[in-house]
Amino acid sequence: MMRHTFSSQIASVALLSAAISSLAGCAAGPKYVRPNYTAPPVYRGADNAQISSQSATSLGDEEWSRVFQEPELQDLIRKALANNYDVRIAAQRILEQQAQVRIVRSQEFPAVTVGGTGVGASVPSSLGVQLPSPLSAGALSVSASWTPDFWGLYRRQTEAARDQLLAQEWARRAVQMTLVQQVATDYIQLRALDRQLEITRETLRVRQDSVDLTRTLESGGSVPLSDVRESEQLLYTASSQIPQLEEQIQQQENALAFLIGENPRPIAHQDPNALAPPPQDVPVGIPSQLLERRPDIQESEAQLTAANAQIGVARAQFFPNLTISGSAGVGGDSLSSIFSTAGKTVYGIGSLTQPIFEGGKLRGQLALSEATKEEMVLNYQKTIAGAFRDVSDALIASDKQRTNREEQEKLVAAAQDATRLARIRYQGGSTAYLEVLTTDSNLYTAELNLVNAQQNEALSLVQLYSALGGGWQR
């Protein structure tokens, strides 16, 4: 009978709490409205014949494995996404924020605790003490406390915590997008260094032949010693470039090893298509789609919604705060009487507090939250503007770098022919070695510049893919 009465009392408290909860009003604070931002009708730079801006499809919607199809590069990107420290740190931050959401949300619910005490003693009969042996006493209690969320204080705090969780998720995707871009960029730069090293070694071989020729001619009295020295200058100019290029290659390998979460080591880089011209019919989609695709824009908006919720938190602090607590328990001076109905106790307490004067603290908190939201609005709009600029820059680079590479190819062809003709004239005695020196130097520079142009054109596709919000899709 006692247990039934005790359970009924607990149920009554629970029903009372539910009734009070149903009376809770709407959460304080403004409802979130996305700030206006006028997207351009088309991207600047998308008006050339090689870019399609009319289709709703976009390069940014493609998975990275369909954009970067070189097997070596794909293997590096997979390892980076699995092992890169920045990606793992971003994932850990999500777990931290998930725990923070649970902590904040717990304030919306009653806190219930159970406690008990007990004491026992065995008194020797030789002491002559007239007490039962063993002497026992104990108590068991259940207590609960709850602050009904009338004004949405806790709900707004939970909302802000969840928005921050969403921001962390988009931040992780932004890290993935940036990582794919970094790996692809470093790999293309590594292949460009490989190509420059090949050109330098081939140039070194040709210049060694030229040194041998001038030495032979000088020993026969056909040319002066100055021609030998000038040919040696060309030789040593090329040979001095080799260790510098080898240094850059090994350091670039270390950079890639770090991105994939490994210690410095050699990296496979033999794919012949890394510097191939990218496709010219790349779709970029509609500019307004960029707001939904770019993870940095989504992260910025999640931070904005969290700031909006914090205004509700600040406003709710102006209203009265009701706290309800209650406790029920049983006890006795012996084991047999602990659960006796005669030893039961039940009490409840309610307290209501209303801020009157806090020296401007509450108004300061509200002003701070409102100012923070306005900052987040500006940050959101700035992020969007930066995204449109990134796409435009990438489109312009895609067009201009292709033209630059085509002109550099013509320059290399002309320099090769000029060098060939200069050597023929020199061997025939029709010109001085200075012409050979000049044309050979021009050719070497032109070939290295062509590699740079090929690298920049290949990187323009990486830049465009990242600017369009590609790289985080699975």
C-alpha positions as CSV (number, residue, x, y, z in Angstrom):
1,M,0.0,0.0,0.0
2,M,2.9,2.4,0.9
3,R,4.6,1.8,-2.4
4,H,1.4,2.4,-4.3
5,T,0.9,5.8,-2.5
6,F,4.5,6.8,-3.1
7,S,4.3,6.0,-6.9
8,S,1.0,8.0,-7.1
9,Q,2.8,11.0,-5.6
10,I,5.6,10.8,-8.1
11,A,3.1,10.5,-11.0
12,S,1.3,13.6,-9.7
13,V,4.5,15.6,-9.8
14,A,5.2,14.4,-13.3
15,L,1.7,15.3,-14.5
16,L,2.1,18.8,-12.9
17,S,5.4,19.2,-14.7
18,A,3.9,18.3,-18.0
19,A,1.0,20.7,-17.5
20,I,3.5,23.5,-16.8
21,S,5.5,22.6,-19.9
22,S,2.4,22.9,-22.0
23,L,1.9,26.4,-20.9
24,A,5.4,27.4,-22.1
25,G,5.2,30.2,-24.7
26,C,7.1,30.6,-28.0
27,A,10.8,31.0,-27.8
28,A,12.1,34.5,-27.5
29,G,14.1,36.1,-30.3
30,P,13.7,36.7,-34.0
31,K,13.0,34.0,-36.5
32,Y,15.9,33.4,-38.9
33,V,15.5,34.9,-42.4
34,R,18.3,34.3,-44.9
35,P,19.9,37.7,-45.9
36,N,19.3,38.8,-49.5
37,Y,22.2,38.5,-51.9
38,T,21.8,39.1,-55.7
39,A,23.6,36.5,-57.6
40,P,24.9,37.5,-61.1
41,P,23.0,36.0,-64.0
42,V,26.3,34.4,-65.4
43,Y,29.8,34.1,-64.2
44,R,32.3,36.7,-65.5
45,G,34.7,34.8,-67.8
46,A,32.1,32.2,-68.8
47,D,31.3,33.9,-72.1
48,N,34.0,32.2,-74.1
49,A,33.3,29.3,-76.5
50,Q,34.9,26.7,-74.2
51,I,32.7,27.2,-71.2
52,S,29.0,26.3,-70.9
53,S,27.1,28.5,-68.4
54,Q,23.6,27.8,-69.7
55,S,23.3,24.2,-68.4
56,A,22.1,23.5,-64.8
57,T,24.8,20.9,-64.5
58,S,28.1,22.0,-63.1
59,L,31.6,20.6,-62.8
60,G,31.3,21.3,-59.1
61,D,28.6,18.5,-58.8
62,E,31.0,15.9,-60.0
63,E,32.9,13.6,-57.6
64,W,36.6,14.2,-57.6
65,S,37.3,10.8,-59.1
66,R,35.5,11.7,-62.3
67,V,37.5,15.0,-62.6
68,F,41.0,13.8,-61.7
69,Q,41.3,10.5,-63.5
70,E,45.1,9.9,-63.2
71,P,45.5,6.7,-61.2
72,E,48.5,8.0,-59.2
73,L,46.6,11.2,-58.3
74,Q,43.4,9.3,-57.3
75,D,45.4,7.1,-55.0
76,L,47.0,10.1,-53.3
77,I,43.6,11.8,-52.8
78,R,42.0,8.6,-51.3
79,K,44.9,8.3,-48.8
80,A,44.7,12.0,-48.0
81,L,40.9,11.9,-47.3
82,A,41.4,8.9,-45.0
83,N,44.6,9.9,-43.2
84,N,45.1,13.7,-43.4
85,Y,45.4,15.3,-40.0
86,D,43.3,18.3,-40.8
87,V,40.4,16.0,-41.9
88,R,40.7,13.9,-38.8
89,I,40.8,17.0,-36.6
90,A,37.7,18.4,-38.3
91,A,35.9,15.1,-37.7
92,Q,36.9,15.1,-34.1
93,R,35.5,18.6,-33.7
94,I,32.1,17.3,-34.9
95,L,32.2,14.7,-32.1
96,E,33.0,17.4,-29.6
97,Q,30.1,19.6,-30.8
98,Q,27.7,16.6,-30.7
99,A,28.6,16.2,-27.1
100,Q,28.1,19.9,-26.5
101,V,24.6,19.7,-28.0
102,R,23.7,16.9,-25.6
103,I,25.0,19.0,-22.6
104,V,23.1,22.1,-23.6
105,R,19.9,20.2,-24.4
106,S,19.9,18.5,-21.0
107,Q,18.8,21.8,-19.5
108,E,15.4,21.4,-21.0
109,F,14.6,18.3,-18.9
110,P,14.1,17.8,-15.1
111,A,17.0,16.6,-13.1
112,V,16.2,13.5,-10.9
113,T,18.5,12.1,-8.3
114,V,18.2,9.1,-6.0
115,G,20.0,8.9,-2.7
116,G,20.2,6.7,0.4
117,T,21.9,6.6,3.8
118,G,22.4,3.8,6.2
119,V,24.2,3.1,9.5
120,G,24.8,-0.1,11.4
121,A,26.6,-1.1,14.6
122,S,27.2,-4.2,16.6
123,V,27.3,-3.5,20.3
124,P,28.9,-6.1,22.7
125,S,26.5,-7.3,25.4
126,S,29.3,-7.1,27.9
127,L,29.0,-3.3,27.9
128,G,25.6,-3.5,29.4
129,V,24.1,-1.1,26.9
130,Q,20.3,-1.7,26.5
131,L,20.2,-1.3,22.7
132,P,19.1,-3.8,20.1
133,S,22.1,-5.4,18.4
134,P,22.8,-4.7,15.6
135,L,21.6,-1.1,15.7
136,S,20.5,0.0,12.2
137,A,19.0,3.1,10.7
138,G,18.6,4.3,7.1
139,A,16.7,6.4,4.6
140,L,15.9,6.4,0.8
141,S,15.0,9.6,-1.1
142,V,14.2,10.7,-4.6
143,S,14.5,14.4,-5.5
144,A,13.8,16.3,-8.7
145,S,14.2,19.8,-9.9
146,W,13.1,21.5,-13.1
147,T,13.1,25.0,-14.6
148,P,10.3,25.2,-17.2
149,D,11.5,26.8,-20.4
150,F,8.7,29.4,-20.7
151,W,10.6,31.9,-22.8
152,G,12.7,29.5,-24.9
153,L,16.0,30.2,-23.2
154,Y,17.2,26.6,-23.2
155,R,15.6,25.8,-26.6
156,R,17.4,28.7,-28.1
157,Q,20.7,27.6,-26.6
158,T,20.1,24.1,-28.0
159,E,19.2,25.6,-31.4
160,A,22.5,27.6,-31.4
161,A,24.5,24.5,-30.4
162,R,22.9,22.5,-33.2
163,D,23.7,25.3,-35.7
164,Q,27.3,25.2,-34.5
165,L,27.2,21.4,-35.1
166,L,26.0,22.0,-38.6
167,A,28.7,24.6,-39.1
168,Q,31.3,22.0,-38.0
169,E,30.0,19.5,-40.5
170,W,30.3,22.0,-43.3
171,A,33.7,23.0,-42.0
172,R,34.8,19.4,-42.4
173,R,33.5,19.3,-45.9
174,A,35.4,22.5,-46.7
175,V,38.6,20.9,-45.4
176,Q,38.0,18.0,-47.7
177,M,37.4,20.3,-50.6
178,T,40.6,22.2,-49.9
179,L,42.5,19.0,-49.3
180,V,41.6,17.6,-52.8
181,Q,42.7,20.9,-54.3
182,Q,46.0,20.8,-52.4
183,V,46.8,17.3,-53.4
184,A,45.9,17.8,-57.0
185,T,47.9,21.1,-57.1
186,D,51.0,19.6,-55.5
187,Y,50.9,16.5,-57.8
188,I,50.7,18.7,-60.9
189,Q,53.5,20.9,-59.7
190,L,55.6,17.7,-59.0
191,R,55.0,16.5,-62.6
192,A,56.0,19.9,-63.9
193,L,59.2,19.7,-62.0
194,D,59.8,16.3,-63.4
195,R,59.4,17.6,-66.9
196,Q,61.7,20.6,-66.2
197,L,64.3,18.1,-64.9
198,E,64.0,16.0,-68.1
199,I,64.5,19.2,-70.3
200,T,67.5,20.2,-68.2
201,R,69.1,16.9,-68.5
202,E,68.5,16.8,-72.3
203,T,69.9,20.3,-72.6
204,L,72.9,19.2,-70.6
205,R,73.5,16.4,-73.0
206,V,73.3,18.7,-76.0
207,R,75.5,21.3,-74.5
208,Q,78.1,18.6,-73.5
209,D,78.3,17.7,-77.2
210,S,78.7,21.4,-78.1
211,V,81.6,21.6,-75.6
212,D,83.3,18.6,-77.1
213,L,82.9,20.1,-80.6
214,T,84.3,23.5,-79.7
215,R,87.3,21.8,-78.0
216,T,88.0,19.8,-81.1
217,L,87.7,22.8,-83.3
218,E,89.9,24.9,-80.9
219,S,92.6,22.2,-80.8
220,G,92.7,22.3,-84.6
221,G,93.0,26.0,-84.7
222,S,89.6,26.6,-86.3
223,V,88.0,28.6,-83.4
224,P,89.4,30.6,-80.5
225,L,89.6,29.5,-76.9
226,S,86.8,31.9,-76.0
227,D,84.4,29.7,-77.9
228,V,85.3,26.8,-75.6
229,R,84.8,28.9,-72.5
230,E,81.4,30.2,-73.8
231,S,80.2,26.6,-74.5
232,E,81.4,25.6,-71.0
233,Q,79.3,28.5,-69.6
234,L,76.2,27.0,-71.2
235,L,77.1,23.6,-69.9
236,Y,77.5,24.6,-66.3
237,T,74.4,26.8,-66.4
238,A,72.4,23.7,-67.1
239,S,74.3,21.4,-64.7
240,S,73.8,23.8,-61.9
241,Q,70.0,23.7,-62.4
242,I,69.8,19.9,-61.8
243,P,70.5,19.8,-58.0
244,Q,68.0,22.7,-57.6
245,L,65.3,20.9,-59.4
246,E,66.0,17.6,-57.6
247,E,65.8,19.5,-54.3
248,Q,62.4,20.9,-55.2
249,I,61.1,17.5,-56.4
250,Q,62.1,15.8,-53.1
251,Q,60.6,18.6,-51.0
252,Q,57.4,18.4,-53.1
253,E,57.3,14.7,-52.4
254,N,57.5,15.5,-48.7
255,A,54.7,17.9,-49.0
256,L,52.5,15.3,-50.6
257,A,53.5,12.7,-48.0
258,F,52.4,15.1,-45.3
259,L,49.0,15.7,-46.9
260,I,48.4,11.9,-47.0
261,G,49.3,11.7,-43.3
262,E,52.7,9.9,-43.8
263,N,56.3,10.6,-43.0
264,P,58.5,12.0,-45.7
265,R,59.1,9.4,-48.4
266,P,59.3,9.1,-52.2
267,I,55.9,9.5,-54.0
268,A,55.0,7.8,-57.3
269,H,54.8,10.4,-60.0
270,Q,55.1,8.9,-63.5
271,D,51.7,9.6,-65.1
272,P,52.3,11.2,-68.5
273,N,48.9,12.9,-68.6
274,A,49.2,15.2,-65.6
275,L,50.1,18.2,-67.7
276,A,47.7,17.4,-70.6
277,P,45.4,20.3,-71.6
278,P,42.1,20.1,-69.6
279,P,38.8,19.7,-71.5
280,Q,37.4,22.8,-73.0
281,D,33.6,22.1,-72.7
282,V,33.4,22.3,-69.0
283,P,29.9,23.2,-67.6
284,V,29.8,25.7,-64.7
285,G,26.1,25.8,-64.0
286,I,24.0,28.6,-62.7
287,P,25.6,31.1,-60.3
288,S,22.7,30.9,-57.8
289,Q,23.5,27.2,-57.3
290,L,26.8,28.1,-55.8
291,L,25.2,29.2,-52.6
292,E,24.0,25.6,-51.9
293,R,27.1,23.8,-53.1
294,R,30.0,25.7,-51.6
295,P,30.7,24.3,-48.1
296,D,32.3,27.6,-46.9
297,I,29.0,29.4,-47.7
298,Q,27.0,26.8,-45.9
299,E,29.3,27.0,-42.9
300,S,29.0,30.7,-42.8
301,E,25.2,30.6,-42.9
302,A,25.1,28.0,-40.1
303,Q,27.2,30.4,-37.9
304,L,24.8,33.1,-38.8
305,T,21.8,31.1,-37.7
306,A,23.6,30.2,-34.5
307,A,24.1,34.0,-33.9
308,N,20.5,34.6,-34.5
309,A,19.5,32.0,-31.9
310,Q,21.8,33.7,-29.4
311,I,19.7,36.8,-29.7
312,G,16.8,34.7,-28.3
313,V,19.0,33.5,-25.5
314,A,19.8,37.1,-24.5
315,R,16.2,38.2,-24.7
316,A,14.9,35.3,-22.7
317,Q,17.0,36.5,-19.7
318,F,14.8,39.5,-19.3
319,F,11.8,37.4,-18.2
320,P,10.9,35.7,-14.9
321,N,12.5,32.3,-14.2
322,L,10.5,29.6,-12.4
323,T,12.3,26.7,-10.7
324,I,10.3,23.8,-9.2
325,S,11.9,21.2,-7.0
326,G,10.6,18.3,-4.9
327,S,11.7,15.4,-2.9
328,A,10.1,12.3,-1.5
329,G,11.7,9.7,0.8
330,V,11.3,7.0,3.5
331,G,13.4,6.2,6.5
332,G,13.5,4.6,9.9
333,D,15.7,3.6,12.8
334,S,15.9,-0.1,11.9
335,L,16.0,-2.2,8.8
336,S,12.5,-3.3,9.2
337,S,11.1,0.2,9.5
338,I,12.9,1.9,6.7
339,F,10.0,1.3,4.2
340,S,7.3,1.9,6.7
341,T,4.6,4.4,5.6
342,A,5.1,6.2,9.0
343,G,8.6,7.3,7.9
344,K,7.7,8.8,4.5
345,T,8.4,12.5,3.7
346,V,7.3,14.5,0.7
347,Y,7.9,18.2,0.0
348,G,8.0,20.6,-2.9
349,I,9.4,24.0,-3.4
350,G,8.8,26.6,-6.2
351,S,10.8,29.7,-6.7
352,L,10.3,32.6,-9.1
353,T,12.9,35.2,-9.9
354,Q,12.7,38.3,-12.0
355,P,15.7,40.4,-12.9
356,I,15.2,44.0,-11.8
357,F,18.6,45.7,-12.0
358,E,21.9,44.1,-13.1
359,G,23.9,47.2,-14.0
360,G,23.1,47.0,-17.7
361,K,24.4,43.4,-18.1
362,L,21.3,42.0,-19.8
363,R,21.0,44.9,-22.2
364,G,24.7,44.6,-22.9
365,Q,24.3,40.9,-23.7
366,L,21.4,41.6,-26.0
367,A,23.4,44.3,-27.8
368,L,26.4,42.0,-28.1
369,S,24.3,39.2,-29.6
370,E,22.6,41.5,-32.1
371,A,26.0,43.1,-33.1
372,T,27.4,39.6,-33.5
373,K,24.6,38.6,-35.8
374,E,25.2,41.6,-38.0
375,E,28.8,40.7,-38.2
376,M,27.8,37.2,-39.2
377,V,25.5,38.6,-41.9
378,L,28.4,40.6,-43.4
379,N,30.7,37.6,-43.1
380,Y,28.0,35.5,-44.9
381,Q,27.7,38.0,-47.7
382,K,31.5,38.4,-48.0
383,T,31.9,34.6,-48.3
384,I,29.4,34.6,-51.2
385,A,31.1,37.5,-52.9
386,G,34.4,35.7,-52.5
387,A,33.0,32.6,-54.0
388,F,31.8,34.4,-57.1
389,R,35.2,36.0,-57.4
390,D,36.9,32.6,-57.1
391,V,34.8,31.2,-60.0
392,S,35.4,34.2,-62.2
393,D,39.1,34.1,-61.6
394,A,39.2,30.4,-62.4
395,L,37.3,30.9,-65.6
396,I,39.5,33.8,-66.7
397,A,42.6,31.7,-65.9
398,S,41.2,28.7,-67.8
399,D,40.9,30.8,-70.9
400,K,44.1,32.9,-70.7
401,Q,46.3,30.0,-69.6
402,R,45.2,28.0,-72.6
403,T,46.1,30.9,-74.9
404,N,49.4,31.4,-73.1
405,R,50.3,27.7,-73.5
406,E,49.5,27.8,-77.3
407,E,51.7,30.8,-77.8
408,Q,54.5,29.2,-75.7
409,E,54.4,26.2,-78.0
410,K,54.9,28.4,-81.0
411,L,57.8,30.2,-79.2
412,V,59.5,26.8,-78.5
413,A,59.1,25.7,-82.1
414,A,60.7,29.0,-83.3
415,A,63.5,28.8,-80.7
416,Q,64.3,25.2,-81.7
417,D,64.6,26.1,-85.4
418,A,66.7,29.2,-84.5
419,T,69.1,27.1,-82.5
420,R,69.4,24.5,-85.2
421,L,70.2,27.1,-87.8
422,A,72.8,28.8,-85.6
423,R,74.7,25.6,-85.0
424,I,74.7,24.8,-88.7
425,R,76.1,28.3,-89.4
426,Y,78.7,28.0,-86.7
427,Q,79.9,24.6,-87.9
428,G,80.2,26.1,-91.3
429,G,82.2,29.1,-90.0
430,S,79.5,31.6,-91.0
431,T,78.8,33.0,-87.5
432,A,80.4,33.4,-84.1
433,Y,79.6,31.2,-81.2
434,L,77.8,34.1,-79.5
435,E,74.8,33.4,-81.8
436,V,74.8,29.7,-80.7
437,L,75.0,30.8,-77.1
438,T,72.1,33.2,-77.4
439,T,69.8,30.9,-79.3
440,D,70.5,28.0,-77.1
441,S,69.8,30.0,-73.9
442,N,66.6,31.3,-75.4
443,L,65.5,27.8,-76.3
444,Y,66.1,26.5,-72.8
445,T,64.2,29.3,-71.2
446,A,61.3,28.9,-73.7
447,E,61.1,25.2,-72.9
448,L,60.9,25.8,-69.2
449,N,58.3,28.5,-69.7
450,L,56.3,26.1,-71.8
451,V,56.2,23.7,-68.9
452,N,55.1,26.5,-66.6
453,A,52.3,27.3,-69.0
454,Q,51.2,23.7,-69.2
455,Q,51.3,23.5,-65.4
456,N,49.2,26.6,-65.0
457,E,46.7,25.4,-67.6
458,A,46.3,22.1,-65.8
459,L,46.0,23.9,-62.4
460,S,43.2,26.1,-63.8
461,L,40.9,23.1,-63.9
462,V,41.8,22.3,-60.3
463,Q,41.1,25.9,-59.4
464,L,37.8,26.0,-61.2
465,Y,36.6,22.7,-59.7
466,S,37.3,23.9,-56.2
467,A,35.8,27.4,-56.8
468,L,32.6,25.7,-58.0
469,G,32.4,23.8,-54.7
470,G,33.6,20.4,-55.9
471,G,35.8,17.9,-54.0
472,W,33.8,17.1,-50.8
473,Q,31.2,14.9,-52.5
474,R,31.5,11.2,-51.9
